[in-house]
């Protein structure tokens, strides 16, 4: 079964420091993302003010389960408080990984 690459993009809210966001992201990764069944890898990247989270999943089912479970995670409101919702993708792009080297 091919892996699924998920790549939401977002901006931070004005006044949020990169250092504070990175601490919040570390917590989010440690408490939620790293515990998700089927997560192959998770990366945080940026291009100027635009940030991207790249998650590679072993299946669409694993990705969908994590999407459902994220709203049960106690820290989601805190994590999302750093993100400018106006600069967030409404539809998160999903891609099929064709080949990994």
N, C-alpha and C positions, 0 to 999 in steps of 0.2 A: 504494500500500500504506500503511495507517495506521501511524503511529508507536506504539511501545510504551513506556509509562511504568512504571518499576520503582521501588518505594519501600520498601526495608527499613528497619526501625526498630531501635534498640538503645540501651543505656545504656553509659556508660563504667564500667570497673572502679573500685571505691572507691580513692581515693588518686591517681588519674590526673588531672593538671592539664589544663585546657582548652588551655592553650598548648602543652603537650607533644603532646596529641592532634592539634591543628591542624598542627603540624610533621610528624607522621607521616602525616596525611591529605594534606598537600601533596605529600609524597614519593610516596605511593600514587597520587595523581592524576597526577603528573608521569611516574612510571615505568611505570604500568600503564594507568589509565583513559584518559588522553589519547591513548594509542596504539591504542585499540580501534577496529577498523573498524566503522562503523555507529553510533558514539556521536554523538548529535546535541547533547546537553548533559548536564552533570553538576553537581549542586548539593548542598551540605551545609547542612542547616537543623536547628534544634532548637526544642523547646518545653520549657522547664525543664530537667529531667535527661534527657529523651527526645530522641534524635538521629534524623535521617532522612537517607538518601542518596537523592536523586532523580536517576535516570538515564533519559534519553529515548533510545530506540534507533530506528533506521530500520526494523527488522524483528525479529520474534521469533528468527529465525535468528542475527542479530548478537548479540542478548542471550544466547542459549544458547551461542554460541561463546566469548564473553567469560567466561561462567560456567565453562566447561570450562578455559579458559586461565588463569583466576585461580589455579588450583592449581599451575600451572607457574611462576608469578611468584615469584622468590626472596624478595621482601619480604613475602609474605602472612602469614607467622607473626609477624613483627615488628608489622605493622599490626594483626592480630587480637589481639595481646597487650594492646591498650588496651581491648578491647571485652568487656563482661560477657556471656558466652554465655548466662547464665540470663535476661538481659533482651532477648534477640534473637528476632526472629520466626523460627519454624520454617519457615513458608511465606511467601516473599516475595511480597507482592501485586503483580500485574501489571494494568495498565489499558490500554485502547485509547484513544489520543488521537483524539477525534472531530473537533476543529476547533482550529486554531492561528490566532491573530490577529496 
